[in-house]
Amino acid sequence: MSSRVVLASFADEHDVLDAVRTLRTRGYTVRDVFSPHAIHGMDEAMGLRPTRLTWVCFVCGAIGLFGMLWFQNWANAVDWPINVGGKPWNSLPAEAPVAFEMLVLLAAFGSVIACLAVNRLYPGKADATPPRATDDRYVVAIDVTPASPREHLTQTLESCRVVDVEDRLVAAEDKR
């Protein structure tokens, strides 16, 4: 099963931001926006929820921190306690640097893995980026239903200073 998508190319980032806002107010579904760089305000214009990646980073970092503090305390005070010069077995200042490094390591790995999983990126996945989308153009992918009139969409895009409009069929597994 395939669906139809209209790819609208723009030359300026302000035009693509205005186009996304206009399309959403007129009832069109904007599937994705391809851009050579981040466009400030695009997530609000597309109606995207705030990211939960910060929470994933926090949880993974907390697991790394407390897991390493527990492991070092267990190794130094329970499994192999060695009395060196009368110092305590479970000294927190000595354990802090390694725990901090594990916090950073697990937060980074957890964030990258979560980002790849949410965006369904894996080795060997076919590139779905339209041509010239990340070179010098901004491309908006708009879902089109058979009931929606093509002329109305074309007029809306022309009012937003579109450079090029292209129809494309997209396979069902490529939809998000």
Secondary structure, DSSP 8 states (H G I E B T S, - for coil): -EEEEEEEEESSHHHHHHHHHHHHHTT-EEEEEE-SS--TTHHHHHT-----HHHHHHHHHHHHHHHHHHHHHIIIIIIS---STT--SS-HHHHHHHHHHHHHHHHHHHHHHHHHHHTT--TT------TTTTTT-EEEEEEE-TTS-HHHHHHHHHHTT-SEEEEEEEEGGG--
